C-alpha cells in the first residue's frame, strides 16, 4: 500500500489531462463571451428594425 501511494505521488500523467481541461474551459469562456456579444448586437438590431417599421407604418 505504501509503495502504491509513493507511485501515485510521483505519477504526473494526469497533469496533461488537467491542462487540456483548463485550455478547454478558457476556449469555452471565450466562445460564450463572443456569442453573448453577438447576441446582444443582434437583439439591438432587430429592436431598431421593429421601431423603424412601427414608425413608418404607424402601427
DSSP file (Angstrom, degrees, kcal/mol; ACC not computed):
  #  RESIDUE AA STRUCTURE BP1 BP2  ACC     N-H-->O    O-->H-N    N-H-->O    O-->H-N    TCO  KAPPA ALPHA  PHI   PSI    X-CA   Y-CA   Z-CA
    1    1 A X     >        0   0    0      0, 0.0     4,-2.1     0, 0.0     5,-0.2   0.000 360.0 360.0 360.0 -41.4    0.0    0.0    0.0
    2    2 A X  H  >  +     0   0    0      1,-0.2     4,-2.2     2,-0.2     5,-0.2   0.901 360.0  51.6 -65.3 -40.1    2.8    2.4    0.8
    3    3 A X  H  > S+     0   0    0      1,-0.2     4,-2.4     2,-0.2    -1,-0.2   0.893 108.3  52.5 -63.4 -38.9    4.5    1.6   -2.5
    4    4 A X  H  > S+     0   0    0      1,-0.2     4,-2.4     2,-0.2    -2,-0.2   0.918 109.6  48.1 -61.7 -44.6    1.3    2.4   -4.3
    5    5 A X  H  X S+     0   0    0     -4,-2.1     4,-2.1     2,-0.2    -1,-0.2   0.867 110.6  51.6 -66.3 -36.4    0.9    5.8   -2.6
    6    6 A X  H  X S+     0   0    0     -4,-2.2     4,-1.5     2,-0.2    -2,-0.2   0.938 112.3  45.9 -64.0 -45.9    4.6    6.6   -3.4
    7    7 A X  H  X S+     0   0    0     -4,-2.4     4,-1.1     1,-0.2    -2,-0.2   0.886 111.0  53.1 -63.5 -38.6    4.0    5.7   -7.1
    8    8 A X  H  < S+     0   0    0     -4,-2.4     3,-0.3     1,-0.2    -1,-0.2   0.883 107.3  52.0 -63.9 -38.7    0.8    7.7   -7.1
    9    9 A X  H  < S+     0   0    0     -4,-2.1    -1,-0.2     1,-0.2    -2,-0.2   0.810 113.0  44.4 -67.6 -30.5    2.6   10.8   -5.7
   10   10 A X  H  < S+     0   0    0     -4,-1.5     2,-0.4    -5,-0.1    -1,-0.2   0.599  88.7 105.6 -88.3 -13.6    5.2   10.6   -8.4
   11   11 A X     <  +     0   0    0     -4,-1.1     3,-0.1    -3,-0.3    -3,-0.0  -0.544  36.6 169.8 -74.4 124.6    2.7   10.0  -11.3
   12   12 A X    >>  +     0   0    0     -2,-0.4     3,-0.9     1,-0.1     4,-0.5   0.139  45.1 107.1-118.9  19.1    2.2   13.1  -13.4
   13   13 A X  H 3> S+     0   0    0      1,-0.2     4,-0.6     2,-0.2     3,-0.5   0.773  76.6  57.8 -70.5 -24.9    0.2   11.5  -16.3
   14   14 A X  H 3> S+     0   0    0      1,-0.2     4,-2.0     2,-0.2    -1,-0.2   0.658  87.4  77.8 -77.6 -15.3   -3.0   13.2  -15.1
   15   15 A X  H <> S+     0   0    0     -3,-0.9     4,-2.4     1,-0.2    -1,-0.2   0.876  90.6  53.5 -63.0 -37.2   -1.4   16.7  -15.3
   16   16 A X  H  X S+     0   0    0     -4,-0.5     4,-2.6    -3,-0.5    -1,-0.2   0.911 107.4  50.6 -64.1 -42.0   -1.8   16.7  -19.1
   17   17 A X  H  X S+     0   0    0     -4,-0.6     4,-2.1     1,-0.2    -1,-0.2   0.897 110.7  49.4 -63.1 -39.9   -5.5   16.0  -18.8
   18   18 A X  H  X S+     0   0    0     -4,-2.0     4,-2.3     2,-0.2    -1,-0.2   0.909 110.5  50.5 -65.7 -41.4   -5.9   18.8  -16.3
   19   19 A X  H  X S+     0   0    0     -4,-2.4     4,-2.4     1,-0.2    -2,-0.2   0.926 110.7  48.6 -62.6 -44.5   -4.0   21.2  -18.6
   20   20 A X  H  X S+     0   0    0     -4,-2.6     4,-2.5     1,-0.2    -1,-0.2   0.887 110.1  53.0 -62.7 -37.3   -6.2   20.2  -21.6
   21   21 A X  H  X S+     0   0    0     -4,-2.1     4,-2.2    -5,-0.2    -1,-0.2   0.901 109.3  48.1 -63.6 -41.1   -9.3   20.7  -19.3
   22   22 A X  H  X S+     0   0    0     -4,-2.3     4,-2.2     2,-0.2    -2,-0.2   0.905 111.8  49.4 -66.7 -41.4   -8.1   24.2  -18.4
   23   23 A X  H  X S+     0   0    0     -4,-2.4     4,-2.4     1,-0.2    -2,-0.2   0.923 111.3  50.0 -62.0 -43.7   -7.5   25.1  -22.0
   24   24 A X  H  X S+     0   0    0     -4,-2.5     4,-2.4     1,-0.2    -2,-0.2   0.894 109.2  51.8 -61.8 -40.5  -10.9   23.8  -23.0
   25   25 A X  H  X S+     0   0    0     -4,-2.2     4,-2.4     2,-0.2    -1,-0.2   0.900 109.9  49.0 -63.8 -40.9  -12.5   25.9  -20.2
   26   26 A X  H  X S+     0   0    0     -4,-2.2     4,-2.2     2,-0.2    -2,-0.2   0.901 111.4  49.3 -66.0 -40.5  -10.8   29.1  -21.4
   27   27 A X  H  X S+     0   0    0     -4,-2.4     4,-2.4     2,-0.2    -2,-0.2   0.920 111.1  50.6 -63.2 -42.6  -11.9   28.4  -25.0
   28   28 A X  H  X S+     0   0    0     -4,-2.4     4,-2.6     1,-0.2    -2,-0.2   0.914 109.8  49.5 -61.8 -43.9  -15.4   27.8  -23.8
   29   29 A X  H  X S+     0   0    0     -4,-2.4     4,-2.1     1,-0.2    -1,-0.2   0.898 111.1  50.0 -64.1 -39.3  -15.4   31.1  -21.8
   30   30 A X  H  X S+     0   0    0     -4,-2.2     4,-2.2     2,-0.2    -1,-0.2   0.909 111.3  48.7 -63.6 -41.7  -14.1   33.0  -24.9
   31   31 A X  H  X S+     0   0    0     -4,-2.4     4,-2.8     1,-0.2     5,-0.2   0.909 110.4  50.5 -65.0 -41.7  -16.8   31.5  -27.0
   32   32 A X  H  X S+     0   0    0     -4,-2.6     4,-2.3     1,-0.2    -1,-0.2   0.888 109.7  50.8 -64.7 -38.1  -19.5   32.3  -24.6
   33   33 A X  H  X S+     0   0    0     -4,-2.1     4,-2.1     2,-0.2    -1,-0.2   0.920 112.7  46.6 -63.6 -43.5  -18.3   35.9  -24.4
   34   34 A X  H  X S+     0   0    0     -4,-2.2     4,-2.6     2,-0.2     5,-0.2   0.920 112.9  48.6 -65.2 -44.4  -18.3   36.2  -28.2
   35   35 A X  H  X S+     0   0    0     -4,-2.8     4,-2.6     1,-0.2    -1,-0.2   0.893 110.9  51.0 -64.7 -39.5  -21.8   34.6  -28.5
   36   36 A X  H  X S+     0   0    0     -4,-2.3     4,-2.4    -5,-0.2    -1,-0.2   0.920 111.5  47.7 -63.3 -43.8  -23.2   36.9  -25.8
   37   37 A X  H  X S+     0   0    0     -4,-2.1     4,-2.1     2,-0.2    -2,-0.2   0.922 114.1  45.6 -63.9 -44.7  -21.8   40.0  -27.6
   38   38 A X  H  X S+     0   0    0     -4,-2.6     4,-2.4     1,-0.2    -2,-0.2   0.897 112.4  52.6 -65.2 -40.3  -23.1   38.9  -31.0
   39   39 A X  H  X S+     0   0    0     -4,-2.6     4,-2.4    -5,-0.2    -2,-0.2   0.913 109.3  47.9 -62.1 -43.7  -26.5   38.1  -29.5
   40   40 A X  H  X S+     0   0    0     -4,-2.4     4,-2.3     2,-0.2    -1,-0.2   0.898 111.9  50.1 -65.4 -40.0  -26.8   41.5  -27.8
   41   41 A X  H  X S+     0   0    0     -4,-2.1     4,-2.1     2,-0.2    -2,-0.2   0.905 111.4  49.1 -63.2 -41.4  -25.9   43.2  -31.1
   42   42 A X  H  X S+     0   0    0     -4,-2.4     4,-2.4     2,-0.2     5,-0.2   0.902 109.8  51.1 -66.1 -41.7  -28.4   41.2  -33.0
   43   43 A X  H  X S+     0   0    0     -4,-2.4     4,-2.2     1,-0.2    -2,-0.2   0.930 110.7  48.9 -61.0 -45.1  -31.2   41.9  -30.4
   44   44 A X  H  X S+     0   0    0     -4,-2.3     4,-2.0     1,-0.2    -1,-0.2   0.891 110.2  52.1 -62.2 -39.4  -30.4   45.7  -30.7
   45   45 A X  H  X S+     0   0    0     -4,-2.1     4,-2.3     1,-0.2    -2,-0.2   0.937 111.5  45.2 -62.4 -47.4  -30.5   45.5  -34.5
   46   46 A X  H  X S+     0   0    0     -4,-2.4     4,-2.5     1,-0.2    -1,-0.2   0.844 110.5  54.2 -69.5 -32.3  -33.9   43.8  -34.5
   47   47 A X  H  X S+     0   0    0     -4,-2.2     4,-2.4    -5,-0.2    -1,-0.2   0.902 109.2  49.1 -64.4 -39.3  -35.3   46.2  -32.0
   48   48 A X  H  X S+     0   0    0     -4,-2.0     4,-2.5     2,-0.2    -2,-0.2   0.909 111.1  49.3 -64.6 -42.7  -34.2   49.0  -34.2
   49   49 A X  H  X S+     0   0    0     -4,-2.3     4,-2.7     2,-0.2     5,-0.2   0.925 111.7  49.3 -61.1 -44.9  -35.9   47.4  -37.2
   50   50 A X  H  X S+     0   0    0     -4,-2.5     4,-2.4     1,-0.2    -2,-0.2   0.915 112.0  47.5 -61.7 -44.2  -39.1   46.9  -35.2
   51   51 A X  H  X S+     0   0    0     -4,-2.4     4,-2.1     2,-0.2    -1,-0.2   0.907 113.1  48.6 -64.9 -41.8  -39.1   50.5  -34.1
   52   52 A X  H  X S+     0   0    0     -4,-2.5     4,-2.5     2,-0.2     5,-0.2   0.919 112.5  47.5 -65.3 -44.0  -38.5   51.8  -37.6
   53   53 A X  H  X S+     0   0    0     -4,-2.7     4,-2.6     1,-0.2     6,-0.3   0.914 112.3  49.9 -64.2 -42.3  -41.2   49.6  -39.1
   54   54 A X  H  X>S+     0   0    0     -4,-2.4     4,-1.3    -5,-0.2     5,-0.8   0.881 112.4  47.9 -64.0 -37.7  -43.7   50.7  -36.4
   55   55 A X  H  <5S+     0   0    0     -4,-2.1    -2,-0.2     2,-0.2    -1,-0.2   0.917 114.7  44.7 -69.2 -43.2  -42.8   54.4  -37.0
   56   56 A X  H  <5S+     0   0    0     -4,-2.5    -2,-0.2     1,-0.2    -1,-0.2   0.895 120.0  39.5 -69.5 -41.0  -43.1   54.1  -40.8
   57   57 A X  H  <5S-     0   0    0     -4,-2.6    -1,-0.2    -5,-0.2    -2,-0.2   0.638 102.5-128.5 -86.3 -13.6  -46.4   52.1  -40.8
   58   58 A X  T  <5       0   0    0     -4,-1.3    -3,-0.2    -5,-0.2    -4,-0.1   0.712 360.0 360.0  76.0  19.2  -47.9   54.0  -37.9
   59   59 A X      <       0   0    0     -5,-0.8    -4,-0.1    -6,-0.3    -5,-0.1   0.447 360.0 360.0 -89.0 360.0  -48.7   50.8  -36.0
